[in-house]
Amino acid sequence: MKLKQRVVLLAILLFIFIFTKVFLIDNLDTSAANREDQRAFHRVMASLRVELDPRLDHTLQSPWEIAAQWVVPREVYPEETPELGAVMHAMATKKIIKADVGYKGTQLKALLILEGGQKVVFKPKRYARDYVVEGEPYAGYDRHNAEVAAFHLDRILGFRRAPLVIGRFVNLRTEIKPVATEQLLSTFLMLGNSTCFYGKCYYCRETEPACADGDTMEGSVTLWLPDVWPLQKHRHPWGRTYREGKLARWEYDESYCDAVKKTSPYDSGPRLLDIIDTAVFDYLIGNADRHHYESFQDDEGASMLILLDNAKSFGNPSLDERSILAPLYQCCIIRVSTWNRLNYLKNGVLKSALKTAMSHDPISPVLSDPHLDAMDQRLLSILATVKQCTDQFGPDIVLVEDRMTLSHL
């Protein structure tokens, strides 16, 4: 064999060796990542039930201090939280030492301070569980039970980007009025034998108060994030105009995602993939009202998109607002870990998992069965959308590996 032929043959063999090695390493890495995704899913499934137990073992810290230490740039709480039941029990039972009108916004809420100085946001019950909100997908009052369900879905999906939420019953006459500020107290009134209040907000009206059953009001409490983590508000790139006859650019421009990818913070870092995750999350819960979102301040796009304010969800189980998925089907990318988790939740697993996770909440049952069934159907729509993307562009383009090491030191 001539020297030139030997060199060519050697080069071919070297190429085959390198290609095979890289291919095997890639496959091993992918398999290892997939196995870790599966293990993480099983860990979540094993810890779905949150026993509301006030005991904190092996610690001198308060539940509020523990929850504050959980928060890091990429998650609100860690995967393993043996103290979660104690923190949520405190949220549902600790004495209310001050009550005020809610922070700025369009919907009725109250700001409560619990014993130990912890702030929580209280959203009152406005609808029965089987009430169907007709009209636009963002119509109606906030749904307190939607906040509870959305938090547990966040746990199940493995995102861990939603602040802790639990249901709570409060006595407006004995628990709220004695500690209420004058501003909140001035919005109280009686309708028949029921105590009501209408608060202060953009859409708050004396003619549309939230009323207790007698004096006892059902609602949700959301744990306030620590003040050391100030929030920054951003306009959602796929936000709606909320103006009849006026479309947002993403609603008519098929290349809109290409433009988004060229703008900060979506041109680098995890933020665009967070937007995709949030679209999946919002589609499952039927939330078409995420016109803005929050991240931690001065993060340069590195921190998570925090899943705050999920109360415009679970309004109509018969309405599947596909436009919520626009970031997914326009960009055609999704995290591998999110894709794996969605596949694990097929065949009724999602409904069963969510029912189990919410079963110990004080206001259980949190959702009606039609809403749970709707989530299982929407999950299939998400999987079909990703399948369309992979058929068109290939899985190597669509399924993006983006695993970030999280520290709780």
Buried (B, 14 or more C-beta within 10 A) or exposed (E): EEEEEEEEEEEEEEEEEEEEEEEEEEEEEEEEBEEEBEEBBEEBBEBBEBEBBEEBEEEEEBBBBBBBEBBBBBBBBBBEBEBBBBBBBBBBBBEBEBBBBBEEBEBBBBBBBBEEEBBBBBBBBBBEBEEBBEEBBBEBBBBBBBBBBBBBBBBBBBBBBBBBBBBBBBBBBEBBBEBBEEEBBEBBEEEEEBBBBBBBBEEBEEEEBBBBEEBBBBBBBBBBBBEEBEBEEBEBBBBBEEEEEEEBEBEEEEEBBEEBEEEEBBEEBBBBBBBBBBBBBBBBBBBBBBBEBBBBEEBEBBBBBBBBBBBBBBBBBEBBBEBBBBBBBBBBBBBBBBBBBBBBBEEEBBBBBBBBBBBBBBBEEBBBEBBBBBBBEBBEEBBEBBEEBBEEEEEEEBBBEBEEEEEEE
